[in-house]
Each structure stands twice: as structure tokens, then as C-alpha cells.
Amino acid sequence: MTPRDDSDANDNRWSDLDRPPLNAAALRRALVRDGRLWSDVQLVSRTGSTNTDLVAFAANGKAEEGAVLVAEEQDAGRGRLDRRWTAPARSGLFFSVLLKPAGVPVERWGWLPLLAGVATAAGLSRAAGVDMALKWPNDLLVTVGGEERKVGGILAERAGPDAVVVGIGINVSLREDELPVPGAGSLALAGAISTDRDPLLRAVLRSLEDWYRKWRDAGGDPAASGLQETYAAGCATLGRVVRAELPGDTSIIGEAVAVDGDGRLVLATAEGVQQPVGAGDIVHLRSTGSTGSKGPMGEE
């Protein structure tokens, strides 16, 4: 990538001592090594969207597989369904990665955002000491005061015929009065043992590399790579009655019983039909009692 902004801050890098800037040089030393996935790590103080920027760099031939673009602040971050994602500067992790899954059939690329969810949850569980769960397809959940809250999300976008950009946003140190919407949370509010973003980011990227290599080496097969089983084990949506709000202002209510080989959520409806859902917004309604509450990545 050609742009480089290692000032590590906005107008005043020490304006909030509880939120120190990331160290770009240290991140590159830790992550960019011969034979590993991550080829470059760039840090900018502020941008609209790391996904938009990295897609553009890839389209212009300015980014290779394994490029990582991190922003201390985003003012036009996007989530699924074009929802806006905003947070105070240096209060979270906002980054995108460029992947080129050569040898993996395109029809299996839909597993990449789910893979990123598994990897992010696993990395944060270890580094932050916080129990994480996944809401289908790729929302990251924590528990704050006994309430399930969203702490992060993932957005995957095509970047040409052979590449995908995966963007990840995680609320790290947001306080209650800084939360953007009801139902949001942060690692700090969930009792994280650390909110130091450097080791958190390294943990997530290393976990993402491990899972990506396993999945790619298996030709993108979610069963053979262990991805499908691990995702199901950590998915808080399974075993619940949910409402799937689908494109076209339609909805389906049913029990979420499985995630199929295409990454779709399978709902068992009251009519006895098993309906796969590949896109839409999922609303958790209640537990069926058929499964226990999910712990860290699915442990009961």
C-alpha cells in the first residue's frame, strides 16, 4: 500500500492517556515476516472507511494479499446492511485485511466473514479474557451486566475477481455514555483484563492467519477445516427462536437449528419446514431450552 501515516494519532496523540495510540512499527515487526500471511501493516490516524480504502488500493494494484490497513478513527465506517459504525478516536480496533484465496472455489468465499468471526472471537477471548459468542452471521457478542451486547462486527467485500477485503470493527474501551446505540457494548464494559489495543490486534490477526490457512489448505471446505463445527459451537443464535428479517420486507420466525455447508442459517418453522437463510437481519427472540448458554467460543 502506498499511503503511510504513522503519526499514530489525531490532532494530539496524548489527548487521552487512557487511549494511547497504536505503534505501527511494533505491529509490523511482530506481524510481517517471510513465509507468513501478513505482508504489510499500515496505520492512519483517520479515514472514512478502511474497507473502502483497501478495496481501492487492491483495484489499483497497490496492495498485495496480506495487506492490513488500520485506522485510529473512522468517520464513515460501514457494517452489514450499510449501517454506520462510529466510535471515538482510539477507542476501538478498526481495520481491514486483503485476502486472495487462490485454490478455493468462489462459491466457498461466503465463509470468509464467518471465518473472521471465529478467529476474532478466539483471539479476543485469549487476549482480553472475555467470553465471546457469535450472532449469525458475524456479529461479536459479549455479556455486560447479564445482558447480551454487540461489541463488534465484520464486513466482507469483493475487491476484484480474485480478492476479498474483510473489515473488522471492535469496541474496546468505550464507556457506557459513549455507546453509539442501545444494545452496543465494549470489551471494557465486559470486564476485559486488558484494553491495550496493540496485543489485542496482534492476537486477532494471528488467529485470523491460523484459521485462514487451515480453511484455504482444505480448499475452503468448512467441514474438513473444522470451521463449520467451531462456528456452530460458538454461535449464540443456534438453539434460539429468532426472526429473520429478509430483503423485500419479509420475515421468517423459527428455531435456529444449524449452519449448513454454505454458511446459511437453517430455521425450523412452526410449519415443520427447514428454511435456510443466506442473507438478512437476525433478531434473537428467546431460547428454546434445547441448548445451554454459550460460553467462550461455544463451551457450555
C-alpha positions in Angstrom: 0.0 0.0 0.0 1.4 3.4 -0.8 -0.3 5.7 1.8 1.6 5.7 5.1 0.6 7.8 8.1 2.4 6.6 11.2 1.7 9.7 13.3 -0.3 7.3 15.4 -2.8 9.8 16.5 -5.2 12.5 15.5 -4.5 16.2 16.5 -2.9 15.4 19.8 -1.6 11.8 20.3 -1.7 12.2 24.1 -5.1 13.8 24.3 -6.5 10.8 26.1 -3.9 8.9 28.2 -6.4 6.1 28.7 -6.3 5.5 24.9 -2.7 5.6 23.8 -2.0 5.3 20.0 -1.1 2.1 18.3 2.5 1.6 17.5 2.8 0.9 13.7 6.5 0.0 13.7 6.0 -2.5 16.5 3.0 -4.1 14.8 5.0 -4.5 11.6 7.9 -6.1 13.4 5.5 -8.6 15.1 3.4 -9.5 12.2 5.2 -9.0 8.9 7.6 -11.9 8.4 8.8 -14.1 5.5 6.5 -17.1 4.9 3.6 -15.6 6.9 0.3 -14.2 5.7 0.7 -10.5 6.7 2.7 -8.7 4.0 2.2 -5.1 5.2 0.6 -3.2 8.1 -0.3 0.5 7.6 -1.7 2.8 10.2 -3.6 6.0 9.5 -4.9 8.4 12.1 -8.3 8.9 10.4 -10.2 7.8 7.4 -13.7 7.3 6.1 -13.6 3.5 5.9 -10.6 1.1 5.9 -12.6 -1.2 3.7 -13.3 1.4 1.1 -9.6 2.4 1.1 -8.2 -1.1 0.9 -10.7 -2.1 -1.9 -9.4 0.9 -3.9 -5.7 0.1 -3.2 -6.3 -3.5 -4.4 -8.1 -2.4 -7.5 -5.2 -0.1 -8.4 -2.6 -2.8 -7.8 -1.3 -1.0 -4.7 -1.9 -3.8 -2.2 -0.9 -7.4 -2.0 -2.5 -10.3 -0.2 -2.0 -10.0 3.5 -2.1 -6.2 3.5 -3.6 -4.8 6.7 -4.9 -1.2 7.0 -5.7 0.1 10.5 -7.3 3.4 11.4 -7.3 5.1 14.8 -10.6 6.6 13.8 -13.3 6.1 11.1 -15.9 8.6 10.3 -17.7 6.6 7.6 -17.3 3.1 8.8 -19.9 0.6 7.5 -21.4 -2.5 8.9 -23.7 -5.1 7.4 -26.8 -3.7 5.6 -24.9 -0.4 5.2 -25.2 0.5 8.8 -22.9 3.2 10.1 -20.2 2.3 12.6 -18.7 5.2 14.6 -16.7 5.5 17.8 -14.3 7.9 19.5 -10.7 8.0 18.3 -8.6 5.2 19.6 -11.5 3.7 21.5 -11.5 0.5 19.3 -9.9 -1.5 16.6 -10.9 -0.6 13.1 -9.0 -2.5 10.4 -9.3 -4.3 7.1 -7.3 -7.1 5.5 -6.8 -8.2 1.9 -7.2 -11.9 1.2 -6.7 -13.8 -2.1 -7.9 -17.3 -1.5 -6.3 -18.9 -4.6 -7.4 -22.5 -5.0 -10.7 -22.0 -3.1 -13.8 -22.2 -5.2 -15.6 -18.8 -5.3 -18.8 -20.4 -4.0 -17.0 -21.1 -0.7 -15.8 -17.5 -0.3 -19.0 -16.8 1.6 -17.4 -18.5 4.6 -14.8 -15.7 4.9 -16.8 -13.4 7.1 -17.8 -16.3 9.3 -14.2 -17.4 9.5 -13.2 -13.9 10.5 -15.8 -14.0 13.3 -14.5 -17.3 14.6 -10.9 -16.0 14.5 -11.7 -12.7 16.1 -13.7 -14.2 18.9 -11.0 -16.7 19.6 -8.2 -14.1 19.6 -10.1 -11.7 21.8 -11.2 -14.5 24.3 -7.5 -15.3 24.8 -6.0 -11.8 24.8 -8.8 -9.9 26.6 -10.1 -12.7 28.9 -13.7 -12.0 27.9 -16.2 -14.7 27.0 -17.2 -14.1 23.3 -20.0 -15.5 21.2 -21.2 -15.1 17.7 -24.6 -13.9 16.4 -25.2 -15.2 12.9 -23.6 -14.4 10.6 -20.7 -12.4 12.1 -21.7 -10.1 15.0 -19.4 -10.4 18.0 -21.2 -10.6 21.4 -20.2 -10.1 25.0 -22.2 -10.1 28.2 -22.5 -6.8 30.2 -24.4 -6.9 33.4 -26.1 -10.2 32.4 -27.2 -8.6 29.1 -26.1 -9.8 25.6 -24.5 -6.9 23.7 -22.8 -6.4 20.4 -19.1 -5.5 20.7 -18.0 -5.8 17.1 -18.9 -6.7 13.5 -17.4 -7.9 10.3 -18.0 -6.8 6.7 -16.5 -8.7 3.6 -16.4 -7.1 0.2 -15.1 -8.3 -3.2 -12.0 -6.5 -4.4 -11.9 -7.7 -8.0 -12.1 -11.2 -9.4 -9.5 -12.8 -7.1 -9.6 -10.9 -3.8 -11.8 -10.1 -0.8 -11.4 -7.3 1.8 -12.5 -8.2 5.2 -13.2 -5.3 7.6 -13.4 -5.8 11.4 -14.6 -3.3 14.0 -14.3 -3.9 17.7 -15.3 -1.6 20.6 -12.5 -1.8 23.1 -12.6 1.0 25.7 -16.0 2.7 25.1 -17.7 3.8 28.2 -21.4 3.5 28.7 -22.1 7.1 27.8 -20.1 6.7 24.5 -22.0 3.7 23.1 -23.5 4.6 19.7 -26.8 2.6 20.0 -28.7 0.7 22.6 -27.5 -2.9 22.7 -23.9 -2.0 22.0 -21.1 -2.9 24.3 -17.3 -2.9 24.7 -14.6 -5.1 25.9 -14.0 -2.8 28.9 -17.7 -2.9 29.9 -17.5 -6.7 29.7 -14.6 -6.8 32.2 -11.6 -7.3 29.9 -8.4 -8.0 31.7 -6.7 -5.7 29.2 -7.7 -2.9 26.8 -4.2 -2.4 25.3 -5.0 -2.5 21.7 -1.6 -3.5 20.4 -1.7 -7.0 21.8 -5.4 -7.3 21.1 -4.8 -6.5 17.4 -1.9 -8.9 17.2 -3.9 -11.7 18.8 -6.8 -11.2 16.3 -4.5 -11.1 13.3 -2.6 -14.2 14.3 -5.8 -16.1 15.0 -7.1 -14.9 11.6 -4.0 -16.1 9.9 -4.2 -19.6 11.5 -7.9 -20.1 10.6 -7.4 -18.7 7.0 -4.5 -21.1 6.4 -6.5 -24.1 7.6 -9.5 -23.2 5.6 -7.5 -22.4 2.4 -5.4 -25.6 2.8 -8.7 -27.5 2.9 -9.8 -26.0 -0.4 -12.3 -23.8 1.5 -14.2 -26.9 2.8 -15.8 -25.7 6.1 -16.2 -29.2 7.5 -12.7 -30.5 6.6 -11.0 -27.4 8.1 -13.0 -27.6 11.3 -14.6 -24.2 10.6 -18.2 -25.2 10.4 -18.1 -27.2 13.7 -16.2 -24.4 15.6 -18.6 -21.7 14.3 -21.6 -23.7 15.4 -20.1 -24.3 18.8 -19.6 -20.6 19.4 -22.8 -19.3 17.8 -25.3 -17.9 20.3 -28.0 -17.9 17.6 -28.3 -21.6 17.4 -30.9 -23.1 19.7 -32.9 -19.9 19.8 -36.2 -18.8 18.3 -35.3 -16.0 16.0 -36.9 -13.7 13.5 -35.1 -13.4 10.2 -35.8 -10.1 8.5 -35.3 -10.7 4.9 -34.8 -8.5 1.8 -38.1 -7.3 0.4 -39.7 -6.6 3.8 -40.5 -10.2 4.6 -39.6 -12.2 7.7 -39.5 -15.8 9.0 -39.8 -16.9 12.6 -38.3 -20.3 13.6 -35.8 -22.1 15.7 -32.2 -21.7 14.5 -31.1 -25.4 14.3 -28.0 -25.4 12.2 -25.5 -23.6 10.0 -25.3 -25.5 6.7 -22.3 -26.2 4.4 -22.9 -22.9 2.6 -22.8 -20.9 5.8 -26.6 -20.3 5.8 -28.6 -20.3 9.0 -31.2 -23.1 9.0 -34.5 -22.2 10.7 -37.1 -24.8 11.7 -40.5 -23.1 11.3 -43.8 -23.9 13.1 -45.0 -25.5 9.8 -42.3 -28.1 10.0 -40.2 -26.7 7.2 -36.4 -26.2 7.5 -35.7 -22.9 5.8 -32.1 -21.8 5.0 -31.4 -18.1 5.3 -28.5 -16.7 3.4 -28.9 -13.0 4.0 -30.9 -10.8 6.3 -31.0 -9.4 9.8 -31.5 -11.9 12.7 -33.3 -10.9 15.9 -32.9 -13.2 18.9 -36.3 -13.8 20.4 -35.9 -16.4 23.1 -34.0 -19.6 24.0 -35.7 -22.9 23.3 -34.1 -24.6 26.2 -32.6 -27.2 23.9 -29.1 -25.9 24.3 -27.2 -24.3 27.2 -25.9 -20.7 27.1 -22.8 -20.4 25.0 -19.5 -19.7 26.8 -16.2 -18.7 25.2 -16.4 -19.9 21.6 -19.1 -22.4 22.5 -18.0 -24.0 25.7 -21.1 -24.7 27.9 
